[in-house]
Each structure stands twice: as structure tokens, then as C-alpha cells.
Amino acid sequence: MSDHKAKHEEAELWRQFKEHNSLSARQELIVMYLPQVKYQVGRIKMYLPDFIEESDLESYGVIGLIDAIYKFDHKKGIKFSTYASKRIRGEMIDYLRRLDWLPHSVRREGRKLKNAVDQFTSKYGRRPSVNELARALNMSEEKIDNLDSLLYSSQWFSLHELFGDSHMLEFIRDEGDNQPEAIYQRKRSEELLAEAIDNLNDTERLVISLYYYEGLTQKEIAEIMDLSPARVSQLHKKAIYRLRGSLARKKEQLI
């Protein structure tokens, strides 16, 4: 089947489902995009302990896929795979959070990571990049990123620092972070960051979401968005610049 014919048939499925609520069209769309669920399962499973079943992750991924199919606006010209990937992955991560499966060894490494961030910030007056953290802890940058992903998918909280040159753990929730003032500051920081991200345009917001919250590389984002890596890098830098300005203007609201 030619690409043109395949795209035409897919467009017809979307029309049948959205305009006529065709359940058969919905089912065909689910089957068509199941490989994307399996892809996301594969990306997440490699970092998880053996007792977490792929079938469970896949089930929650399918829930995310179905939700995405219902909420997707096919007339906007956005690729469905781009739209769906966040919902599929998000549903699986929510499931992992509810399990609270994180091993003690990862929690210990998480505390080491937090301590290293605190020490570097105290010494240099800024937060470290991933490369600087990796050198301080004698870990690879990949391990730092993977550890961050594991902590984020657990019931611990991870907020990526957007004021530096690279995405960073700003803090990880532990026993010392449960004071009322700390809880308030954490929630207010989340709100301000969310507001700043909402003020980005759709393309910039998608790049930020895929890079910081979905853990994709800029090369992977380029493939998903059908852009060049250079263009993705440009969009990322522009979005970070705008976020820094927005957050700097709102900084007094955290005092």
C-alpha cells in the first residue's frame, strides 16, 4: 500500500470516528497505533525491576492510547503519534507512581544526587549541569539521567531545573522536605512553572514536554516532530530563554 493511500485511509478512519462515533473505526485506530504503546513499554521497561510485568505496562499504555484517540483533534494537522506519545507514557508513569516500587538502592543514590546538587550550589552559587554532577559522583551522564527518570516515575518528586544550561533535579522529596513552608514552596514552584510553560507556543511547549518530562533526546524529538535536530535545538533554546524570563519576573512570588 502506498503512503498516500495509507494516509487517506487513516484520515477516513479519523473522520468516521470523530464525526459518526464509529466504534469499528476507533478499534482500527487502536490496532494501528498499538506499536507505539509497545515502543514506549520497551523504553520504560529497560530501567525497571523484573517483577514489573510488561503486560501491565502495556495495559496502562493502551488506556493512554484510547484516551488520546478520544481527545485528539484530527483537523489541527498535528501528527497523532506526537500527541499520543505523552499520554501513553504518562499513563504508565502514573501506574508506576502508584506502585511505589522504587528499590532502597535507588533511593540511596537519589539522596547522594541531592546532596551533590546541594554541595555544588552552595560552593558555586548555581546548580550543576548533568555533566558536572556526573563528574562529581563519578557516574556517567546516562546514569544520572536514568536515575532522574526512575526517581521521577516513583512517588518521589523531581523538578527539572530550567535556569541552568541543562535539565537538572532541583530537589527530591524526602523526610526533610515535609515542613509546611517547604511543601508550600514546592507547590507554588510547580504552579509558577506550569503557568510559564502554558505561555509558550504549542511547538515550544511540546519540545519542553518531550525533553524534560518524557526524557527524549533532541534527536528523538526531531524524528517525532519531523524536524531537523538543529531546529529542535533552536526551539529548545528559545523556550528556555522565555521560561527563564517568565520565572525571573515571578521569582518574588516565592518569597
C-alpha positions as a Markdown table, in Angstrom:
| # | Residue | x | y | z |
|---|---|---|---|---|
| 1 | Met | 0.0 | 0.0 | 0.0 |
| 2 | Ser | 1.4 | 3.4 | -1.0 |
| 3 | Asp | 2.0 | 6.1 | 1.7 |
| 4 | His | -0.6 | 8.3 | 0.0 |
| 5 | Lys | -3.3 | 5.6 | 0.1 |
| 6 | Ala | -2.4 | 4.7 | 3.7 |
| 7 | Lys | -2.7 | 8.4 | 4.9 |
| 8 | His | -6.0 | 8.7 | 3.0 |
| 9 | Glu | -7.4 | 5.6 | 4.7 |
| 10 | Glu | -6.2 | 6.8 | 8.2 |
| 11 | Ala | -7.8 | 10.2 | 7.6 |
| 12 | Glu | -11.1 | 8.4 | 6.7 |
| 13 | Leu | -10.9 | 6.4 | 9.9 |
| 14 | Trp | -10.5 | 9.6 | 11.9 |
| 15 | Arg | -13.4 | 11.2 | 10.1 |
| 16 | Gln | -15.7 | 8.1 | 10.7 |
| 17 | Phe | -14.8 | 8.1 | 14.4 |
| 18 | Lys | -14.9 | 11.8 | 15.1 |
| 19 | Glu | -18.0 | 12.6 | 13.0 |
| 20 | His | -20.0 | 9.4 | 13.4 |
| 21 | Asn | -18.6 | 7.9 | 16.6 |
| 22 | Ser | -17.8 | 4.7 | 14.7 |
| 23 | Leu | -16.6 | 2.1 | 17.1 |
| 24 | Ser | -15.1 | -0.1 | 14.4 |
| 25 | Ala | -13.1 | 2.9 | 13.2 |
| 26 | Arg | -11.9 | 3.5 | 16.8 |
| 27 | Gln | -10.8 | -0.1 | 17.0 |
| 28 | Glu | -8.9 | 0.1 | 13.8 |
| 29 | Leu | -7.1 | 3.2 | 15.1 |
| 30 | Ile | -6.2 | 1.4 | 18.3 |
| 31 | Val | -4.7 | -1.5 | 16.4 |
| 32 | Met | -2.9 | 0.9 | 14.0 |
| 33 | Tyr | -1.2 | 2.6 | 16.9 |
| 34 | Leu | -0.5 | -0.3 | 19.2 |
| 35 | Pro | 3.1 | -0.5 | 18.1 |
| 36 | Gln | 3.6 | 3.0 | 19.7 |
| 37 | Val | 2.4 | 1.5 | 23.0 |
| 38 | Lys | 4.9 | -1.3 | 22.7 |
| 39 | Tyr | 7.7 | 1.1 | 21.8 |
| 40 | Gln | 7.0 | 3.2 | 25.0 |
| 41 | Val | 6.8 | 0.0 | 27.1 |
| 42 | Gly | 10.3 | -1.0 | 25.7 |
| 43 | Arg | 11.8 | 2.4 | 26.6 |
| 44 | Ile | 10.5 | 2.3 | 30.1 |
| 45 | Lys | 10.9 | -1.4 | 30.9 |
| 46 | Met | 14.7 | -1.4 | 30.5 |
| 47 | Tyr | 15.0 | 0.7 | 33.6 |
| 48 | Leu | 12.5 | -1.2 | 35.8 |
| 49 | Pro | 12.9 | -4.3 | 38.1 |
| 50 | Asp | 11.9 | -7.7 | 36.7 |
| 51 | Phe | 8.8 | -8.0 | 38.9 |
| 52 | Ile | 7.0 | -5.2 | 36.9 |
| 53 | Glu | 5.2 | -7.0 | 34.1 |
| 54 | Glu | 5.4 | -5.7 | 30.6 |
| 55 | Ser | 1.7 | -6.7 | 30.1 |
| 56 | Asp | 0.7 | -4.4 | 33.0 |
| 57 | Leu | 2.6 | -1.5 | 31.5 |
| 58 | Glu | 1.1 | -2.3 | 28.1 |
| 59 | Ser | -2.4 | -2.3 | 29.5 |
| 60 | Tyr | -2.0 | 1.1 | 31.0 |
| 61 | Gly | -0.4 | 2.3 | 27.8 |
| 62 | Val | -3.4 | 1.2 | 25.9 |
| 63 | Ile | -5.6 | 3.2 | 28.3 |
| 64 | Gly | -3.5 | 6.2 | 27.5 |
| 65 | Leu | -3.8 | 5.5 | 23.8 |
| 66 | Ile | -7.6 | 5.2 | 23.9 |
| 67 | Asp | -7.8 | 8.5 | 25.9 |
| 68 | Ala | -5.6 | 10.2 | 23.3 |
| 69 | Ile | -7.8 | 8.9 | 20.4 |
| 70 | Tyr | -10.8 | 10.4 | 22.1 |
| 71 | Lys | -9.2 | 13.8 | 22.8 |
| 72 | Phe | -7.2 | 14.2 | 19.6 |
| 73 | Asp | -8.3 | 16.9 | 17.1 |
| 74 | His | -7.5 | 15.4 | 13.7 |
| 75 | Lys | -8.3 | 18.7 | 12.0 |
| 76 | Lys | -5.3 | 20.6 | 13.5 |
| 77 | Gly | -2.7 | 18.9 | 11.3 |
| 78 | Ile | -0.7 | 17.6 | 14.3 |
| 79 | Lys | 0.8 | 14.1 | 14.0 |
| 80 | Phe | -1.2 | 11.8 | 16.2 |
| 81 | Ser | 1.9 | 9.9 | 17.2 |
| 82 | Thr | 3.3 | 13.1 | 18.6 |
| 83 | Tyr | 0.2 | 13.8 | 20.6 |
| 84 | Ala | -0.3 | 10.2 | 21.8 |
| 85 | Ser | 3.2 | 9.5 | 23.0 |
| 86 | Lys | 2.9 | 11.8 | 26.0 |
| 87 | Arg | -0.5 | 10.4 | 27.0 |
| 88 | Ile | 0.7 | 6.8 | 26.6 |
| 89 | Arg | 3.9 | 7.3 | 28.6 |
| 90 | Gly | 2.1 | 9.4 | 31.2 |
| 91 | Glu | -0.4 | 6.7 | 32.0 |
| 92 | Met | 2.3 | 4.2 | 32.5 |
| 93 | Ile | 4.3 | 6.5 | 34.8 |
| 94 | Asp | 1.2 | 7.3 | 36.8 |
| 95 | Tyr | 0.8 | 3.5 | 37.3 |
| 96 | Leu | 4.4 | 3.2 | 38.5 |
| 97 | Arg | 4.0 | 6.1 | 40.9 |
| 98 | Arg | 1.0 | 4.3 | 42.5 |
| 99 | Leu | 3.1 | 1.1 | 42.9 |
| 100 | Asp | 5.8 | 2.9 | 44.9 |
| 101 | Trp | 8.2 | 0.2 | 43.7 |
| 102 | Leu | 11.5 | 2.1 | 44.0 |
| 103 | Pro | 14.3 | 0.0 | 45.5 |
| 104 | His | 16.2 | 1.2 | 48.5 |
| 105 | Ser | 19.4 | 1.3 | 46.5 |
| 106 | Val | 18.0 | 3.8 | 44.1 |
| 107 | Arg | 16.7 | 5.9 | 47.0 |
| 108 | Arg | 20.2 | 5.9 | 48.4 |
| 109 | Glu | 21.6 | 7.1 | 45.1 |
| 110 | Gly | 18.9 | 9.6 | 44.9 |
| 111 | Arg | 20.0 | 11.1 | 48.2 |
| 112 | Lys | 23.6 | 11.2 | 47.0 |
| 113 | Leu | 22.4 | 13.0 | 44.0 |
| 114 | Lys | 20.5 | 15.5 | 46.0 |
| 115 | Asn | 23.5 | 16.1 | 48.3 |
| 116 | Ala | 25.8 | 16.6 | 45.4 |
| 117 | Val | 23.4 | 19.2 | 43.9 |
| 118 | Asp | 23.2 | 21.0 | 47.3 |
| 119 | Gln | 27.0 | 21.0 | 47.8 |
| 120 | Phe | 27.7 | 22.3 | 44.3 |
| 121 | Thr | 25.1 | 25.0 | 44.6 |
| 122 | Ser | 26.4 | 26.1 | 48.0 |
| 123 | Lys | 30.0 | 26.3 | 46.6 |
| 124 | Tyr | 29.4 | 27.9 | 43.2 |
| 125 | Gly | 26.1 | 29.7 | 43.7 |
| 126 | Arg | 24.3 | 27.9 | 40.9 |
| 127 | Arg | 23.0 | 24.4 | 40.2 |
| 128 | Pro | 25.3 | 22.0 | 38.4 |
| 129 | Ser | 24.8 | 20.7 | 34.9 |
| 130 | Val | 24.4 | 17.0 | 34.3 |
| 131 | Asn | 28.0 | 16.7 | 33.2 |
| 132 | Glu | 29.2 | 18.4 | 36.3 |
| 133 | Leu | 27.1 | 16.1 | 38.5 |
| 134 | Ala | 28.4 | 13.1 | 36.7 |
| 135 | Arg | 32.0 | 14.1 | 37.3 |
| 136 | Ala | 31.3 | 14.9 | 41.0 |
| 137 | Leu | 29.7 | 11.5 | 41.6 |
| 138 | Asn | 31.9 | 9.5 | 39.2 |
| 139 | Met | 28.9 | 8.4 | 37.2 |
| 140 | Ser | 28.1 | 8.6 | 33.6 |
| 141 | Glu | 25.7 | 11.2 | 32.3 |
| 142 | Glu | 23.4 | 8.4 | 31.1 |
| 143 | Lys | 23.3 | 7.0 | 34.6 |
| 144 | Ile | 22.4 | 10.4 | 36.1 |
| 145 | Asp | 19.6 | 10.8 | 33.5 |
| 146 | Asn | 18.3 | 7.3 | 34.1 |
| 147 | Leu | 18.4 | 7.8 | 37.9 |
| 148 | Asp | 16.4 | 11.0 | 37.4 |
| 149 | Ser | 13.8 | 9.1 | 35.3 |
| 150 | Leu | 13.5 | 6.4 | 38.0 |
| 151 | Leu | 13.0 | 8.9 | 40.8 |
| 152 | Tyr | 10.5 | 10.9 | 38.7 |
| 153 | Ser | 8.4 | 7.8 | 37.9 |
| 154 | Ser | 8.3 | 6.8 | 41.6 |
| 155 | Gln | 6.4 | 8.7 | 44.3 |
| 156 | Trp | 9.3 | 10.9 | 44.9 |
| 157 | Phe | 9.1 | 14.3 | 43.2 |
| 158 | Ser | 11.6 | 15.5 | 40.6 |
| 159 | Leu | 11.5 | 19.0 | 39.2 |
| 160 | His | 13.9 | 19.8 | 36.4 |
| 161 | Glu | 15.8 | 23.0 | 36.9 |
| 162 | Leu | 15.3 | 25.3 | 33.9 |
| 163 | Phe | 17.6 | 28.2 | 35.0 |
| 164 | Gly | 20.8 | 26.3 | 34.1 |
| 165 | Asp | 22.2 | 25.1 | 30.8 |
| 166 | Ser | 21.0 | 21.6 | 31.2 |
| 167 | His | 17.9 | 20.0 | 32.8 |
| 168 | Met | 18.6 | 19.2 | 36.5 |
| 169 | Leu | 17.0 | 17.7 | 39.5 |
| 170 | Glu | 16.0 | 20.8 | 41.6 |
| 171 | Phe | 15.0 | 18.8 | 44.6 |
| 172 | Ile | 13.9 | 15.3 | 45.5 |
| 173 | Arg | 11.2 | 14.9 | 48.2 |
| 174 | Asp | 12.4 | 13.2 | 51.3 |
| 175 | Glu | 11.7 | 13.4 | 55.0 |
| 176 | Gly | 13.4 | 16.8 | 55.3 |
| 177 | Asp | 11.1 | 18.3 | 52.7 |
| 178 | Asn | 7.8 | 17.8 | 54.6 |
| 179 | Gln | 7.8 | 21.1 | 56.6 |
| 180 | Pro | 4.8 | 23.3 | 55.8 |
| 181 | Glu | 6.9 | 26.0 | 54.3 |
| 182 | Ala | 8.8 | 23.6 | 52.1 |
| 183 | Ile | 5.5 | 22.0 | 50.9 |
| 184 | Tyr | 4.1 | 25.4 | 50.1 |
| 185 | Gln | 7.2 | 26.5 | 48.2 |
| 186 | Arg | 7.2 | 23.2 | 46.2 |
| 187 | Lys | 3.6 | 23.5 | 45.2 |
| 188 | Arg | 4.0 | 27.2 | 44.4 |
| 189 | Ser | 7.1 | 26.5 | 42.3 |
| 190 | Glu | 5.1 | 23.8 | 40.4 |
| 191 | Glu | 2.3 | 26.3 | 39.8 |
| 192 | Leu | 4.6 | 29.1 | 38.5 |
| 193 | Leu | 6.5 | 26.7 | 36.2 |
| 194 | Ala | 3.2 | 25.3 | 34.8 |
| 195 | Glu | 2.0 | 28.9 | 34.2 |
| 196 | Ala | 5.2 | 29.7 | 32.4 |
| 197 | Ile | 5.1 | 26.6 | 30.2 |
| 198 | Asp | 1.4 | 27.4 | 29.3 |
| 199 | Asn | 2.6 | 30.7 | 28.0 |
| 200 | Leu | 4.9 | 29.1 | 25.4 |
| 201 | Asn | 3.5 | 28.5 | 21.9 |
| 202 | Asp | 2.4 | 24.9 | 21.1 |
| 203 | Thr | 5.6 | 23.9 | 19.4 |
| 204 | Glu | 7.9 | 25.2 | 22.1 |
| 205 | Arg | 5.6 | 23.6 | 24.8 |
| 206 | Leu | 5.8 | 20.2 | 23.0 |
| 207 | Val | 9.6 | 20.3 | 22.8 |
| 208 | Ile | 9.9 | 21.1 | 26.6 |
| 209 | Ser | 7.4 | 18.4 | 27.4 |
| 210 | Leu | 9.1 | 15.7 | 25.4 |
| 211 | Tyr | 12.6 | 16.7 | 26.5 |
| 212 | Tyr | 12.1 | 17.3 | 30.2 |
| 213 | Tyr | 9.1 | 15.3 | 31.2 |
| 214 | Glu | 9.2 | 12.4 | 28.7 |
| 215 | Gly | 13.0 | 12.1 | 28.8 |
| 216 | Leu | 13.5 | 12.0 | 25.0 |
| 217 | Thr | 16.7 | 13.2 | 23.3 |
| 218 | Gln | 16.6 | 16.1 | 20.9 |
| 219 | Lys | 17.3 | 13.6 | 18.1 |
| 220 | Glu | 14.3 | 11.6 | 19.1 |
| 221 | Ile | 12.2 | 14.7 | 19.3 |
| 222 | Ala | 13.3 | 15.7 | 15.8 |
| 223 | Glu | 12.1 | 12.4 | 14.5 |
| 224 | Ile | 8.8 | 12.6 | 16.3 |
| 225 | Met | 8.1 | 16.2 | 15.1 |
| 226 | Asp | 9.5 | 15.7 | 11.7 |
| 227 | Leu | 12.1 | 18.5 | 12.2 |
| 228 | Ser | 15.8 | 18.7 | 11.9 |
| 229 | Pro | 17.8 | 18.3 | 15.2 |
| 230 | Ala | 19.2 | 21.8 | 14.6 |
| 231 | Arg | 15.6 | 23.2 | 14.6 |
| 232 | Val | 14.7 | 21.3 | 17.7 |
| 233 | Ser | 17.8 | 22.7 | 19.4 |
| 234 | Gln | 16.8 | 26.2 | 18.3 |
| 235 | Leu | 13.3 | 25.7 | 19.6 |
| 236 | His | 14.6 | 24.3 | 22.9 |
| 237 | Lys | 16.9 | 27.3 | 23.5 |
| 238 | Lys | 14.2 | 29.8 | 22.6 |
| 239 | Ala | 11.7 | 28.1 | 25.0 |
| 240 | Ile | 14.3 | 28.0 | 27.9 |
| 241 | Tyr | 15.1 | 31.7 | 27.3 |
| 242 | Arg | 11.4 | 32.6 | 27.5 |
| 243 | Leu | 10.9 | 30.4 | 30.6 |
| 244 | Arg | 13.9 | 32.0 | 32.4 |
| 245 | Gly | 12.4 | 35.4 | 31.7 |
| 246 | Ser | 9.0 | 34.4 | 32.9 |
| 247 | Leu | 10.2 | 32.7 | 36.0 |
| 248 | Ala | 12.6 | 35.5 | 36.9 |
| 249 | Arg | 9.7 | 38.0 | 36.8 |
| 250 | Lys | 7.6 | 35.8 | 39.1 |
| 251 | Lys | 10.5 | 35.0 | 41.5 |
| 252 | Glu | 9.3 | 37.4 | 44.1 |
| 253 | Gln | 6.1 | 35.4 | 44.4 |
| 254 | Leu | 8.1 | 32.6 | 46.1 |
| 255 | Ile | 9.4 | 34.9 | 48.8 |
